[in-house]
Amino acid sequence: MNLAVHGGPPVRTTPFPEWPQFDDTERTNLLRALDQGQWWRVGGSEVSAFEEEFAAFHGAPAALAISNGTHALELALEMIGVGPGDEVIVPAFTFISTSNAVQRLGAVPVPVDVLSDTYCLDPAALDAARTARTRAVIPVHLAGQVADMDAIDAWAARHGVVVIQDAAHAHGALWRGRRLGELGSIACFSFQNGKLMTAGEGGALLLPDAEMYPDAFARHSCGRPIGDTHYRHTTPSSNFRLGEFGGAVLRAQLARLPGQTERREEQWKHLAAELAEIPGVVPQGRDSRCDLNPHYMAMFTLEPGVLRGFAADRVVDALKAEGIPAFVNYPPVYRTQAFWIGPHAGLPAAEELAERCPNSELLGSSGLWLHHRVLLGGEQEVADVVAAVAKVLSGLPGTP
Ligand SMILES: *Cc1c(COP(=O)(O)O)cnc(C)c1O
């Protein structure tokens, strides 16, 4: 078969559904924010209203809206007092912000492996990573699949370690019928352009206790308490405030999320089943305790037999040429230059970390993901993705 990457006709020429999606609700909300004449949250009402709606939606006592998801993680770590000399356990397979945030606080991120089926933090790896300096663990709900919160919460409680959820992929997800705001830990979200709801940039923290809100607020606003007019700064914090335009757009985006999630759940069921029939293709698995998965990414891995020595990025390039929005996976965090800048005393060398994290290694080299907009269409979109994957895998040359 003549691959598009070699000049042949692509499987798909019509675009997938656009992302982000918006309509007159976003437009109306933006104009309302504009007409307030107060464009920062301290003078306006959109960000505060969004916080209440976002908290209620997730069953959390309170939420703080913030500039982005990376800052949400930094703020959560700041709130629990993480600093130099501390260690925070993170999954090796995640977007770099999970470990960057720890480094920003002067602490050491300690990577552990993920499970081969769900791609989420392996609770069985926690014991070996724990030291007297371990302060927190950050499970990531990867691609919308909620990490094993039962095991992670139980382990953390046993050892006095704080859990912070990185929920940047998991807006609206459910774990054994519970919403992420009902799990008793801070959960951090991103509203960056590609995320499941977006204002271009933005983030939020769900707080397990409403009494944490004043502290969180001060720490996201130059250490300035709510309502302060006399420059009584209580902490040397940064400015992570979200503006009113972001808050206004996010209120509209939140209302649209449940319908989109339902559609993605339905389409992923079909896509995963059909991809699994292509020899050598293994879609991301599902822990049945994750009752609702909003599917930030459609992820799968390729077995060595079909890759025949290629790395997955060759397949990604070929899929893109076929008209499929495909992306390479995150490398394990310890394979980035960023990871090794700053204190890392006590961490094994990269090669030893790699030995401890075989699943993260495999995901980095043999896995890939498709943008969730492939799940927002219908049967034809699923059929085209499946056809493109099958075509690319059968058309790869026999030798690299
Ligand atoms: C996107 C993302 C973040 C960071 O969010 P930004 O808003 O881009 O700063 C953090 N963690 C994970 C897992 C992400 O995918």
The ligand as a Tripos MOL2 file, in Angstrom:
@<TRIPOS>MOLECULE
LIG
   15    15     1     0     0
SMALL
NO_CHARGES

@<TRIPOS>ATOM
      1 C1         -0.8700   19.7650   30.5820 C.3       1 LIG1
      2 C2         -0.3180   19.0840   31.7710 C.ar      1 LIG1
      3 C3          0.1470   19.7840   32.8910 C.ar      1 LIG1
      4 C4          0.4200   21.2530   32.8850 C.3       1 LIG1
      5 O1         -0.5690   22.0730   32.5030 O.3       1 LIG1
      6 P1         -0.2770   23.5070   31.8290 P.3       1 LIG1
      7 O2         -1.5850   24.1970   31.9650 O.co2     1 LIG1
      8 O3          0.1060   23.2570   30.4140 O.co2     1 LIG1
      9 O4          0.8030   24.1770   32.6060 O.co2     1 LIG1
     10 C5          0.4910   19.0770   34.0380 C.ar      1 LIG1
     11 N1          0.4320   17.7350   34.0680 N.ar      1 LIG1
     12 C6          0.0460   17.0150   32.9950 C.ar      1 LIG1
     13 C7         -0.0150   15.5330   33.1250 C.3       1 LIG1
     14 C8         -0.3220   17.6630   31.8100 C.ar      1 LIG1
     15 O5         -0.6620   16.9470   30.7410 O.3       1 LIG1
@<TRIPOS>BOND
     1     1     2 1
     2     2     3 ar
     3     2    14 ar
     4     3     4 1
     5     3    10 ar
     6     4     5 1
     7     5     6 1
     8     6     7 2
     9     6     8 1
    10     6     9 1
    11    10    11 ar
    12    11    12 ar
    13    12    13 1
    14    12    14 ar
    15    14    15 1
@<TRIPOS>SUBSTRUCTURE
     1 LIG1         1 GROUP 0 **** ****
